[in-house]
Amino acid sequence: MGMTMTQKIIAQRAGKDSVQPGELVECSLDLVFGNDITSPVAIDEFYKIGVKEVFHKDKIALVPDHFTPNKDIAAAGLAKKTREFARAMGITNYFEVGKVGIEHALLPEKGLISPGYVVIGADSHTCTHGALGAFATGVGSTDMAAAMATGYLWFKVPEAIKIVLKGEMGPYVSGKDVILHLIGLLGVDGARYCSLEFTGNVAALTMDDRFTISNMAVEAGAKNGIFPVDAATLEYLAAHGGHPGTAYTADEDAAYISEHVIDLGQIPPTVAFPHLPENAKTIREAEALHIGIQQVVIGSCTNGRIDDMRAAAAILKGREVHEDVRCIIIPATQAVWKQCVDEGLMNIFVDAGAAVSTPTCGPCIGGHMGILAAGERCVSTTNRNFVGRMGHITSEIYLAGPAVAAASAIAGYICGPRPLPAEGGNES
Amino acid sequence: MICKGNVLKYGDHVDTDVIIPARHLNNPDPAVLALHCMEDIDTEFINKVKPGDIMVAGLNFGCGSSREHAPIALKASGISCVIAQNFARIFFRNSMNIGLPLLECPEAAIAAENGDELEVNLDTGVITNLTKGGSYTSIPLPPFMRELLSVGGLVNYTKARLEKEAK
């Protein structure tokens, strides 16, 4: 029986000719990373193992992005512990505030992820890196500790779900709408333990779209979400100093437990209603309900890249954020932040009355920089709308792409860009 | 090993954000995490839970964030094992790695109600509902995971293995 892209990478790194779904194997690792919440727990476990050095100083990344810049004294302690461990171990890929960005946007940008790599991160959205043709999956802190000590980790070979893309996306539609639509189709456990293997017209998607799509594979329960390597992948790697790696293609006779054909042209701007990412509604359904909002967040490991900033700016340009709304924009890395300055997007954001933050996961996890009060509603380009995720348990999160988020910030209720009056005017 | 305790029952898709909200992740001390365990879904949980109690849930238990603080908080609050219709994969890994036993058993999970007394044989995977009288067998763990649990988790497993390799 043939193998999928994921199965081929796992087999290669387990030193086997082939693997079967359900088989438990050990793979050598190309990159092991964690953040300021998960690394401190991993550091304690690492020392309990009794080793004195990490397996490879260049194959570990420590990215303090969640509660940074430090939100309180306890969080400052976590960041300090992470920093001190990085120094003690001589870890090369430690990123201090001022250089740090959100891990899943930063690591590809730094050229640390390549096709064919096996990547684990102590963060569930590690699946983001499948966009580059790597097998990347989220784990916990103890896994991170064992991986830092040994350089390998156990995996169950996943069954696969094939997602065939066709057509081209319509106006104001981005990777976020594609993945919200897909999660609506599969359900939050529809891909539990499986790999999502994307194929077909992937050329219709920019790299940023692919990162967004792979990022939310975990919200359908998937172990990973992987894209084939094409010209856009290689161009991205070249631009960011990444190694071209090894491109794996699925065998013709690879087995999939199901196959879904997604016509990109048929996907409308999509919103996931509280309190599960599977509650996907079309923008027309959402607009009809005229749901008033108090906050908009544009950023995160899902949608904090330059494509997202440009999509938001295109709508905010010459318009003003509604007086009842706090619009918080968070470029995911320092490079994206600087590009926003260079392209004039920052002026657009500030002129529109949006607050722009330094890179941080902040509000997405209810950490800081935009916590919701009781009963407040937020349109967010983040990835989870669970109960209490961004603040009070009676607050509500509506997940959307940057175009819908920016349009909603202007209108004061959940809407797409189409109902907005022309640039320079505001709906009264 | 036998676990015996009363059922605390929850529904489908219990995510790790409600098991332990991120606002409490700035202090990973298990005792502190236990004080806030489940508070966003059940403010009474920490007052109700007794050492040895068994959490029972529906589908996809532990979905969402990879925070290991979630199984740590459950374990530190006194939960002896979790029985669910099925589990999200990162939560499953994390629980095995820290030595919190999980049992996948849809029949037992559906039948059990709040307050029922259960007896769980972790070696055989047999779950007995002492209140209602039913007996169920959970989906057996692969040998590797049984070994992980028997040595107390991945740290001990890795430590033993590295010591063996060094010889």
Boltz contact constraints between the chains, C-beta under 6 A:
constraints:
  - contact:
      token1: [A, 24]
      token2: [B, 144]
      max_distance: 6.0
  - contact:
      token1: [A, 37]
      token2: [B, 25]
      max_distance: 6.0
  - contact:
      token1: [A, 41]
      token2: [B, 28]
      max_distance: 6.0
  - contact:
      token1: [A, 41]
      token2: [B, 68]
      max_distance: 6.0
  - contact:
      token1: [A, 45]
      token2: [B, 155]
      max_distance: 6.0
  - contact:
      token1: [A, 48]
      token2: [B, 155]
      max_distance: 6.0
  - contact:
      token1: [A, 49]
      token2: [B, 155]
      max_distance: 6.0
  - contact:
      token1: [A, 49]
      token2: [B, 158]
      max_distance: 6.0
  - contact:
      token1: [A, 49]
      token2: [B, 159]
      max_distance: 6.0
  - contact:
      token1: [A, 50]
      token2: [B, 159]
      max_distance: 6.0
  - contact:
      token1: [A, 74]
      token2: [B, 26]
      max_distance: 6.0
  - contact:
      token1: [A, 74]
      token2: [B, 27]
      max_distance: 6.0
  - contact:
      token1: [A, 75]
      token2: [B, 26]
      max_distance: 6.0
  - contact:
      token1: [A, 123]
      token2: [B, 66]
      max_distance: 6.0
  - contact:
      token1: [A, 124]
      token2: [B, 65]
      max_distance: 6.0
  - contact:
      token1: [A, 124]
      token2: [B, 66]
      max_distance: 6.0
  - contact:
      token1: [A, 124]
      token2: [B, 90]
      max_distance: 6.0
  - contact:
      token1: [A, 138]
      token2: [B, 66]
      max_distance: 6.0
  - contact:
      token1: [A, 138]
      token2: [B, 90]
      max_distance: 6.0
  - contact:
      token1: [A, 140]
      token2: [B, 66]
      max_distance: 6.0
  - contact:
      token1: [A, 140]
      token2: [B, 68]
      max_distance: 6.0
  - contact:
      token1: [A, 140]
      token2: [B, 94]
      max_distance: 6.0
  - contact:
      token1: [A, 141]
      token2: [B, 68]
      max_distance: 6.0
  - contact:
      token1: [A, 142]
      token2: [B, 97]
      max_distance: 6.0
  - contact:
      token1: [A, 142]
      token2: [B, 98]
      max_distance: 6.0
  - contact:
      token1: [A, 142]
      token2: [B, 154]
      max_distance: 6.0
  - contact:
      token1: [A, 146]
      token2: [B, 154]
      max_distance: 6.0
  - contact:
      token1: [A, 146]
      token2: [B, 158]
      max_distance: 6.0
  - contact:
      token1: [A, 188]
      token2: [B, 13]
      max_distance: 6.0
  - contact:
      token1: [A, 189]
      token2: [B, 59]
      max_distance: 6.0
  - contact:
      token1: [A, 189]
      token2: [B, 60]
      max_distance: 6.0
  - contact:
      token1: [A, 193]
      token2: [B, 89]
      max_distance: 6.0
  - contact:
      token1: [A, 223]
      token2: [B, 89]
      max_distance: 6.0
  - contact:
      token1: [A, 365]
      token2: [B, 22]
      max_distance: 6.0
  - contact:
      token1: [A, 366]
      token2: [B, 22]
      max_distance: 6.0
  - contact:
      token1: [A, 366]
      token2: [B, 23]
      max_distance: 6.0
  - contact:
      token1: [A, 367]
      token2: [B, 22]
      max_distance: 6.0
  - contact:
      token1: [A, 386]
      token2: [B, 15]
      max_distance: 6.0
  - contact:
      token1: [A, 386]
      token2: [B, 17]
      max_distance: 6.0
  - contact:
      token1: [A, 387]
      token2: [B, 18]
      max_distance: 6.0
  - contact:
      token1: [A, 387]
      token2: [B, 40]
      max_distance: 6.0
  - contact:
      token1: [A, 388]
      token2: [B, 21]
      max_distance: 6.0
  - contact:
      token1: [A, 388]
      token2: [B, 40]
      max_distance: 6.0
  - contact:
      token1: [A, 389]
      token2: [B, 17]
      max_distance: 6.0
  - contact:
      token1: [A, 393]
      token2: [B, 40]
      max_distance: 6.0
